Amino acid sequence: MANDRLARNIRRLAVLALLGVALTAQAQQGERWPGYGEWEQARFAAFSPLVRSVLARDEDEAIRLIEADARLDEMVSEHEIRRLAAPRVKIAYVGGEPPADYPLVVLAAVANLPRVVAAIGQRSPERFAATDPRGNTALAWAARSGHLEVTRILLATGLDPLRRDDDGYTPLSLAVRRKEAKVVGLLVAAIPRERYAQLAVAEQVWIAAYSADSATLRALLEAGVPPDYIAPQGNSALISAVDDANLERVELLLKHGATVDDHRYRGRSIFEIARANQSMDNPDAAKILRLIEGAQRSASGWKKSAEVERVESLLKMISGK
């Protein structure tokens, strides 16, 4: 396999080298250098027909090639992945051509080709477990891209929505950070409820609230994820909603069982935060205060850890505050 990959890379480099010779000749004759699009075309021509069909999002042709026993061990570079994920962004790499180390199934997931992803799995189910250089599966890429049907297909193969990549992110956390509420709903539904109390799930409620993402917050709460996670700095989903004076999110959290904890966040309790909002002419501030005053109380006993205290002290020293 390593020899085959080396041969493919040599062929690609040869195409690019020939293009470079031709361009140098043109430049010496006083003709222009090619634009970015022409460089992209040269890269495209160096790939196999199967990879080219996926890059072109030609689902029927890709499936025809897969059914005709095209090789499924094709690899592409980060450039192709990111160009599909963000087509209007020009990407430059320092140090030459990026390595071809992203699996074909990841490329198909990013391209949002569910039938191609399914066809790859039908021929070679083990391909679904392949990861990119940072440890992301095709599920992580589909989740962060908001591709519902691809996500549904990959979840059906048993891929774990809570599998961490090398940076500590999971498909679920990537979808939450990208505010892909519908995908979040699919991912949470595939997680056994006994795992909802784990940090990887529970903290997503706070992250969605902190990001002012009501749709994702609703998807998590309606799936049954507990609402009372307290972040290391003392914040919670309910505190974030009150701090934003957002009546919709406050009501949503209380409806799904959020409780009022009297610990202090940045030197203030949740009631002090709510009262401060009343002086800012927010029409919902008074109602929010009444809601949390009448809400169920809890006593978590939460205290800021010594590690967080040290980090915050260091940040204050750096900022000079």
N, C-alpha and C positions, 0 to 999 in steps of 0.2 A: 504493500500500500504506500509505503514511504517513497519507493522508487517511482510509482505511478504519479504521486503528487509532485515529485521533483520534475518528472517529464512534462507534466502540465504547466508547471511554473516556467520551465525553460521555453516551452512553446509560446507562452504569453509574453515573456521577455523578448523573444525573437521578433514577435509582431511589433512590439513597442520599439525595439531597436531599429527595425526596418522603417518604421514611421519616423523615428528620429533622424535617420539618414536622409530620408526624402525631405523632411522639413528643413534640415540644415542646408541641403542643396537649394531649396527654394529661397532660403534667407540669403544665401550667397549671391543669388541672382536678383536680389533686391525685392523679392516677393514677401508677403506678410507671413507672420507666424500664425498657426491655427488658433481659433478661439477655443474656449472651454468645451463647447459642445462637440467639436471635432476630436478633442482628446478623449471625451467620453465615448465617442463612436469607436475609436481605436481600441479602447478597453473592451467594449461590448463585443467587437469582432473576435477577440482572443478567446472567448469562452466557448464551451460546448453548446450544441443546439439546445440541450435541456436547460442549461443555465440561462441562455439567451431568452428562451420562451418564458421562464419565470421572471426575469428582469423586465420583459415586455408585458408581463401580466397576461400572457396568452394561455389561459387555463386549459383549453381544449388541446392545444399542441403539446403542452407539458405532459398532460395525462397520456396522450398518444405515445409519446416518447418513453414514459415510465412503463406503460404496458408493453412496449416493444423492447423492454429490458435495457433501457439506457442506464448508465452507471449512476448509482445513488450516493456514492462516496465523494461527489464533487464538493469542492470547497471554494468559497469566495472570500474576499477581504472585507474588512470593516467599511471600506469605502462604499462597496455595493449595498451593504446593509443600511448604512446611514443615508445614502442617496435615495433609497426606497422609502425610508422612514421620514425623511425631510427633504423632498425633491427640490425645493426651492433654495436650499442652502448649499453653497459651494464649499467644499471641504478640501483643505490643503494639508499635505503630510510632509513633515520635515524628515529628511533622511532617506528619501526614495520611496519605492513601491511598498505599500503595507503588505504583510504576509497574508496568504490565503488560508485562513484558519477558522472560518465560520461555516458550519454545516449547511447543506442544501435545505434541510427541513426548517432551519432558522430563516433562511432567505424566503422560503415559501410562506412562512408565517408572517413575516414582515410585509410581504407583498399582498397579504390578505387573500390567499388562494386556498380556501378550505378544501376543495375537491383534490387539489394537488397534495395538500398535507395528508388527506385521507388515503390517497393512492400510494404515497410513500410508505405509510404505515401498513397498508395491505400487503405490500411486497416485502417490507423489512421493518417490522415493528420496533426492533431495537434502535432504529434511527431516532425515535422520539426522545431517547435518553441522552442524545448527544448534546454537548454544551459548547458555548462559544469560549473564547479565551478567558473571560471573566466569570465563567461558571453559570451563565444564564442558559436555560433551556428554551426551546421554541415557545413554551407556555409563557415564560417571562416576557418574551418579545411580543407575543400576541396580546398579553394583558396590558402591557404599557402602551401598546398601539391602539387599544380599544377595539380589537377585532373579535366580535362576539362569536361568530360561527367557528372560527379557527380555535378560539379558546374552548368552546364546547367540545369540539372534536378531540383536542388534546387532553382535556380533563377526563374524557371517557376512556382514555388509555391508562389512567391511574397516575398521571403526573401530579406531584404534590404542590398545591398552591402556596405552601409554607416552606418550600425548599429555598435555603439561603444561597445567594451567589457569593463571590469572593469579597464583595463589599458589604455583605450583611443584608442585602435587600431580598425580598421574596416576590413572587408574582403578585401576591395580594398587595404588598406595600407599594410596589411600582404602580399598580392600577389606582390605588388610593391617591398617591402623589400626583398622578396624571389626571385625577378627577374623572375617571372612567367609571361612573356609577353603575351602569348596566353590567359591565364586566365584573366589577366588585361583587355584585349580586350573584353572578354565576360561580365565582371563586369561593365565596363564603358558603354557598349551598353545597359545595363539594368537600367542605371541611367537617369532620365529625364534631358534633356539638360539645363533646367532652374536651375538645382542644380550644374552645372559644375563650377560656380563661387564660390561655397562654399569652405571654407578652406580645408575640408576633401577631395575634389577632386583636387582643383587648386594646392595645395602644392605637389601633387604626381609628377608633371612634374619636379619640382626642385629636388625632392628626386631621381628620376630616372637619371637625368643628373649628380647630385652630386655623384651617385653611379657608374657612367660611364656605365650605362645600356642602350645602344642605342636601343635595341629591345623594351624594355618597354617604353622608351621615344617615340618611333615611334608609338606604339599602342595608347598611350594617345593623342598625337598630331593629329593623323589621325582620332581619334574619335571626335576631336573638343575641347579638353580641352584647356583653355587659357594658353599661354606659358609664361606670364610675371609676375607670382607670385614672390614676393620678400620675402625671409625668414627674420625672426626677426633680424638676425645678418647682413643683407644686401646682402646676396648672392641671386643669381637667376640662373635659368637653363642656360641662355646664358653666364653669368659670369663663371659658372662652366665649361662650354664647352670651353670658351676662356682660362681660367686658365689652363685647361688640354691640351691646344693647339690641340684640337680634331676637325679637319676640318669637319668630317662627322656630328658630333652633332651640330656644329655651322651652317652648311648649312641646316640641318634638321629643326632647330629652326627658322631660318630666313625664310625658305620656308613656315612655318606654322604661320607666322605673328609675331614672336618675335621682339620686338623693343629695341633699345639701350637707356638705361636710364643712365644719367650722374652722378648718386649718387656714393658715395665712399664705397667700401667694404674693410675692413681691411686697411684703409688709402689710397687706390688706386682706381682710376676709371677703368672702363673696358678697356679704351684705354691705360692706363699706364700698365695694366696687359698684354695686347697684345704686346705692345712695348718691355716689359721686356722679353717676350718669344723669340723675334727675336735674342737676344744675346745668346741664348742657342742652336743655330744651329738646331732648329727644322725646317724641310723643309716646313711645312705648316704655320708657324707663319706669314710670310709676307702676304700670301693670306688671312688669317684670319683677319689681321689688315685692309686690303683693304675692306673686306666684311663688317666689322662692321662700318668702316668709311663711307661707302656708304649706310648703312642700315637706315631704318626709325627710327627717334628719338622720344622719349617720355619724358615727364617731370612728373614723378609720385609725386614729392615732398616728396619722402620717407625720413624719418629721424629715426635714431635708437631711440627706446623708452628708457625712464629713467630706466625701469626695466632691460632691456638688458644691459644697461651701468653698472648698479650695479652688475649684475651677472658677467660680463666680468672683472670688477675691482676686484671682489672677487677671481675669477679664477687666475688673475695675481698675487694677493697677495699670494695665496696658492702655485703657481708654482715658485714664487720668481723672475718672469720676469718683 
